[in-house]
C-alpha cells in the first residue's frame, strides 16, 4: 500500500536540519552498543526516534560510525515499513481518492493541496509543517470530496476551500 | 493489608477504551475519601472480555463491572466500596442472569474455558515480579536448575506432548532435543517469537501484557535445557504496552537474580535481550526473524540447515512462540502427565484464540484442545448477533482457511483443522455470518499477503500478485470460469514452490473458500451476482416504489446525481451513473433502498 520511493534523487528533498545535540545523542547510542551483535536495527530505530526519519545524512552517519556500507543501511530502511526516508509533517494532509470523492473532483482538490504546498505524494514541506498523502475511501462518501488533516475530516470541499484549511493550520503553527 | 482489591484491565483493548483514565479517577476518589489505605487499585493484564471494556473486577466480592466510564467511578466507590452495595447497572449482565451475582468462573464465557497460558492474565499486576512469584512464579525454574538435568527437562517437555502454538504445531520437546547437542561447547541461542502479525490475532500480546515473567522464566528453562546463555525476544514495535512491560520485567528479573549470572546459585547464566520489529509481517517466519535480529532485511532463507543446527548468528537456536513458552512452567510444576491429560490424542493442552468478527463476545478465550467450534461460537462466544446465520470461521489468518457450518461439531485440534483445509495458526478466529462474501474474504487475505511478501522468491512475489488480480477481476464482475481453474492451478503451484511459510500458505484462504464455497465463486463469474451483497460492481442499488415517499433526501446525498425524481414521487437510481457508494442507503429513512 505504501509507495516507498526507490530513488532518493526523485524525491523533493527536505533540507536536513539535524542539530549537534541530536548527532551527539546518536553517536552516544552507537558507541554504547559497539560490538553488540546485530545492533544495526536498534541503532536505526534510535536514529529515527531522534530525528523523526532517516535522511541520507543520518544513514551516512550510521554507516561511517559502524563501518557498515550505506547500501546495507538503505536496504534495511526500505525493507521495513516503519522506517521513513522522508519526514512526516506536523500536519498530515490526506485527500481521499476513493471513487465517490474522485468523481466529485477530489483529484482537483488533491492537486490544489499539492500546488499550494509545493509537494507531491508522500512528501513534506521544507518547514516540516505539512505532508501530503492520497488515501483510499474513508467511508464518508456522503460528504465527498473529503480530505483529512491529522484526525480532522473536511467534507464537501471545493478547490476554493483548500487555502482556508491550510491557513487555519499555519496559524496554529505560529501560536 | 487491604480489605479490598479493585482490579482494572490494563491490556491494549481496555486501555484504548479508557482504563487509564478510570484508574486515575478511582485513585483520586479513594484518596479523597481516605480509603486508599484500605482499598488497593491494581492494573492487570487482559481478562479476555475485550468487547465490554474497560473491565473492573472487585475482590473479594468477585463483582465484575464492564464498560465502566469515568463518571461511574464516584458511584462505585460510594455504593460498593464504601457501603457494600454493588452497582447493578454496571455489572456484566451475563453475571446477573438468574437474579444473583455469579462468579467470573461461572459465566458462560468462562465456564467452558481452561486457563493455562492465561492463568495470570487479569489476576496479577504484570509490572510487579512479586505478584508473579506469589503465583508460583520462577518456582519451575528453581526446580529445573536445582533438581533436574537438562535432558530430564527435555524429556518432560517431550512427554507432555506440547506442540508449537505459533501455528505449525511442531513438537516443542523435539525442537529442543535437536538443539541440545554439544552443550557447553558452542554458543547457542533461545529466541521468542513475539512478532504476532496475523490480522485479528492478539493472544501473544495479551500474554506479554498480562504475564511477561512467564515468558522470561520459560526461556531460561529452555536455555538450561539446550545449553544456551543468551535469549532474544523479537517483539513487534506495534505493541508498545507489551514492550514496556517486558522491559520492566527483564529489569526486575535481573534485580532479583533470576536472570543474569549464577541463577539460583546453580552456576547457570542466562540473560535476555529485547529486539523490536519494524513492521514486516514476514519476520514472523523463523528464518526471517533471525535474519532480522542479526540486523538485516528480514528475508527468509531456505531450510535446511534448520535453526536447531544453524540459526541465529550461525549458531544452534531454538525459536518458540510466546504462548508455547507460557505453558512451560506449568508443565514443569504439574508434570507432563497432567498436561497430556488435557486435549486430544495428538494435540495436548489448551489453545488461546482471539475471537472476533460477527460474534457477540469478542475477546480472548483459552479452551482445551478438542473443544468443538460449536461450543466456542455458541456458548463461549454467545452466538452471532442480530439473529444472523453462522457461515464460517476463519482460523490461521492469511495462512489459514475457512471452516464452514458443516464442520461445526469438529473438535478443534491441529490435525483436524489441517484435514478440513484450514490450520490452527497462531490463534486468530474470525467468525463470519451470511453477510460475508467468501470471495471478498479470500481477496482481503491475499491483498495482505501481496503487501507483505518480501519479494525474495518468485512464486510468492509474482504468483500471489497474479492470484490477487484474478480475484479482483472476479469481484469486479469480469471473471470467467476459466479464471477459477487458473486460480487453483496457481494456488497449488505457489504452495509447492514458495521459499517460506508465508508463501507456502498464502493460497490457503483461496483454496479453502473454493473448496467449501465454490458456488459463491460460480455465482460471481457465471451469474455476475454476489450472493452476500458485498462486491459492489455486482450489485445494483434500487428504490422500492412502494416504500419511497419522495423525500428527496437520497437525491441530495448522492455524490454523483444518479438519483432522479420529483418531491413526493418515487425516485429512481440511474445504474449508469451510480457508483454504488451506499450513501443513499444510509440516508433513507423509509427503508426504500435495497441492493440486488
Contacts between the chains, C-beta under 8 A, distances in Angstrom:
chain1	res1	chain2	res2	distance
A	1	B	451	5.9
A	37	B	294	7.4
A	37	B	313	5.8
A	38	B	275	7.8
A	38	B	293	5.4
A	38	B	294	4.3
A	38	B	295	4.1
A	38	B	313	7.2
A	39	B	295	6.5
A	40	B	295	3.4
A	40	B	296	7.9
A	41	B	275	7.1
A	41	B	276	7.4
A	41	B	278	6.5
A	41	B	292	7.0
A	41	B	295	5.3
A	42	B	275	7.1
A	42	B	276	7.3
A	44	B	278	7.9
A	45	B	237	7.5
A	45	B	276	6.1
A	45	B	278	6.8
A	72	B	296	7.7
A	75	B	296	8.0
A	75	B	297	5.3
A	76	B	295	7.2
A	76	B	296	6.6
A	76	B	297	5.6
A	79	B	280	6.4
A	79	B	297	3.9
A	79	B	298	6.5
A	79	B	299	7.8
A	79	B	454	7.5
A	80	B	277	7.7
A	80	B	278	3.5
A	80	B	279	5.3
A	80	B	280	5.1
A	80	B	298	7.3
A	81	B	278	7.3
A	81	B	279	3.8
A	81	B	280	6.7
A	82	B	237	6.1
A	82	B	278	4.3
A	82	B	279	3.9
A	83	B	278	6.1
A	99	B	579	5.0
A	99	B	581	6.8
A	100	B	559	4.7
A	100	B	560	7.3
A	100	B	579	5.8
A	100	B	581	4.1
A	100	B	583	7.2
A	101	B	559	7.7
A	103	B	559	6.8
A	103	B	560	5.3
A	103	B	579	6.1
A	104	B	559	5.0
A	104	B	560	7.3
A	141	B	559	5.9
A	141	B	581	3.7
A	141	B	582	6.8
A	141	B	583	4.8
A	142	B	557	5.1
A	142	B	559	7.1
A	142	B	581	7.8
A	142	B	583	4.0
A	142	B	586	6.6
A	142	B	587	6.7
A	144	B	559	4.3
A	144	B	581	7.7
